[in-house]
Amino acid sequence: MKTASILGAFAALPLTTLATIASAQTAPSVAPMVPATGTVLDVTAEGRTTRVPDLATIRAGVVSQSPTAAAALADNAQRMAKVMAALKRAGVAPRDIATATVGLSPQYRYADNQPPVITGYQATNSVSVRFRDVAKSGAILDALVGEGANQIDGPNLSIDQPDQALDEARADAVKRARARAELYAKAAGMRVTRIVSIAENGENAGGSPPPVVYMARASMAKDSTQIAAGEKDVTVTLSVRFLLD
């Protein structure tokens, strides 16, 4: 009875469904990308090029302290408004300004064998600012400090449109991989026949390492802040499989 019911269920299925089931049962497994003849050589190569960063991202903000939470927030908001106005006067576009952090935390005094005592509150507010003219970013930072900014984090120097540089690095990686494969083949008394596969393992579009945080005060900003763009390496790492004979 069970056999008859199973056969009846299959008979009720459309022909296309039965064909799909049959093909799924007989489909061969995917073979690895290894040629039937010849010697396989796997090479990992990093290609690189350089660019001058044209984008500086800096976080600037205000840290305020006061005996009460309300007073800390009010002072922070007033000083932060001046910072935002300074950015606007400097010509920084609204799309290049984004709130990074907003915080309020109690400050404690600790003593031996006594519970912590709240002595006041600290309010923080900072914005992430993108400067599209790196050379002018230092002068803008000085203006921000003059308007009350007392916390600056950065800069993070990067490349605004890295696609062309990445393509150059990819081409360089293939060239380096080919040269290395030729070296191995010659040492083994063989020759490179062709490339079997290319896989991209990762890229670096010229970003900066984590920036350093430093505090600034208007009284300290006697000299103009200078930010040097320098050069950034743009890299791409490839794994290339060659066939030798």
JOUR-V170894 format. One record per residue. PSI is psi in whole degrees, -180 to 180 (NA if undefined). NEAR is the number of other ideal C-beta (glycine too) atoms within 8 Angstrom. D_CENTER is the distance of its C-alpha to the mean C-alpha in Angstrom with 1 decimal. Layout:
<<PSI:NEAR:D_CENTER> <PSI:NEAR:D_CENTER>>
This chain:
<<-39:4:63.5> <-41:5:59.8> <-42:6:59.8> <-40:7:61.4> <-37:8:58.9> <-44:8:55.9> <-36:8:57.5> <-36:8:58.2> <-43:8:54.6> <-36:8:53.4> <-28:6:56.2> <-15:5:54.9> <149:8:51.5> <156:5:51.0> <-37:6:51.3> <-37:6:47.7> <-43:8:46.4> <-38:10:48.7> <-37:8:47.5> <-42:8:43.9> <-43:8:44.8> <-43:8:46.8> <-35:8:44.0> <-34:7:41.5> <-27:6:44.0> <2:6:44.6> <130:6:41.2> <153:5:40.4> <154:4:37.4> <124:4:34.6> <146:6:35.3> <159:4:32.6> <67:6:31.8> <120:6:34.5> <155:7:37.3> <-33:2:40.8> <156:4:42.0> <174:8:40.5> <133:8:38.2> <135:11:34.5> <123:12:32.1> <127:8:28.4> <134:12:26.3> <127:10:22.6> <145:12:21.5> <122:10:18.6> <149:17:18.8> <157:10:17.6> <175:10:18.2> <152:8:17.6> <153:11:17.0> <122:8:17.7> <138:14:14.9> <15:8:16.2> <127:12:13.9> <126:15:14.0> <124:12:12.6> <141:15:15.0> <124:14:16.1> <143:13:19.9> <-169:14:22.5> <135:14:25.8> <123:10:27.1> <143:12:30.7> <141:9:33.3> <159:11:36.7> <-28:6:39.4> <155:8:38.7> <-42:10:35.6> <-41:6:36.9> <-38:10:37.5> <-44:16:34.0> <-41:11:32.4> <-45:8:34.8> <-41:11:34.2> <-44:14:30.4> <-40:9:30.7> <-45:8:33.1> <-34:13:31.1> <-32:12:27.8> <-38:8:29.7> <-38:10:30.6> <-44:16:27.0> <-38:10:26.1> <-37:9:29.3> <-39:13:28.4> <-40:13:25.0> <-42:8:27.1> <-30:7:29.7> <-5:9:27.2> <15:5:26.3> <126:11:22.7> <147:6:22.3> <-34:4:22.1> <-15:4:19.0> <9:9:17.2> <125:12:18.3> <139:5:17.1> <130:8:18.5> <-49:8:16.3> <146:9:19.0> <126:5:22.7> <155:8:24.7> <126:9:28.3> <144:6:29.6> <151:8:33.0> <137:10:33.9> <153:8:36.3> <130:7:39.1> <141:5:39.9> <155:6:43.3> <133:3:44.9> <26:3:46.4> <147:7:45.4> <152:3:42.9> <145:7:40.1> <129:8:41.1> <124:8:38.9> <-12:7:39.4> <-168:11:37.2> <149:15:33.9> <125:13:30.6> <138:15:28.7> <146:14:25.2> <127:13:23.4> <156:13:20.4> <148:14:18.4> <124:11:15.1> <130:12:16.3> <125:10:15.0> <120:15:17.5> <-4:7:18.0> <95:6:20.7> <-37:13:19.3> <-29:7:22.9> <-9:9:24.0> <-35:13:21.3> <-45:11:23.4> <-36:9:26.5> <-38:13:24.9> <-41:15:23.8> <-41:11:27.4> <-37:11:28.6> <-42:13:26.5> <-40:15:27.9> <-24:9:31.3> <5:11:30.9> <-4:11:30.2> <128:14:26.4> <15:9:26.6> <124:14:23.0> <135:14:20.2> <115:11:16.8> <-162:9:15.0> <159:12:14.6> <106:10:11.0> <133:11:11.9> <178:13:10.1> <126:13:11.6> <-47:7:12.5> <90:5:13.6> <3:11:12.5> <-46:6:14.4> <-41:7:17.6> <-39:13:16.1> <-39:12:14.4> <-38:8:17.9> <-40:11:19.6> <-37:15:17.6> <-46:12:18.6> <-39:9:22.2> <-37:12:22.2> <-43:14:21.1> <-42:13:24.0> <-44:9:26.3> <-40:11:25.6> <-41:14:26.0> <-44:11:29.2> <-39:8:30.6> <-38:10:30.0> <-41:14:31.6> <-39:9:34.6> <-48:8:34.9> <-43:11:35.1> <-43:13:37.5> <-41:9:39.8> <-29:6:39.9> <3:8:40.9> <33:4:43.5> <-175:9:41.6> <155:7:39.8> <124:12:36.7> <-51:8:37.7> <170:6:34.6> <131:9:31.0> <-43:10:30.9> <156:7:27.2> <130:9:23.8> <133:7:20.6> <124:9:17.0> <-22:7:15.4> <167:6:11.9> <157:10:10.2> <112:9:8.4> <20:10:8.5> <26:12:9.5> <165:7:7.0> <158:9:9.0> <168:3:9.9> <129:4:10.5> <162:10:13.0> <139:5:16.6> <134:7:18.6> <152:6:22.0> <148:7:24.9> <147:12:26.8> <150:8:30.3> <-35:8:32.2> <-20:4:34.9> <-19:7:32.6> <62:11:31.2> <-35:3:34.2> <154:4:32.4> <135:6:29.8> <130:9:26.2> <134:5:24.9> <116:11:21.3> <126:4:21.2> <-39:11:18.5> <-152:7:19.4> <152:8:17.7> <139:14:14.4> <130:9:14.5> <121:18:12.9> <152:10:13.6> <135:16:14.2> <128:13:16.1> <148:16:19.0> <121:10:21.8> <131:16:25.0> <125:13:28.4> <155:16:31.5> <126:14:35.1> <151:15:37.7> <NA:8:41.5>>
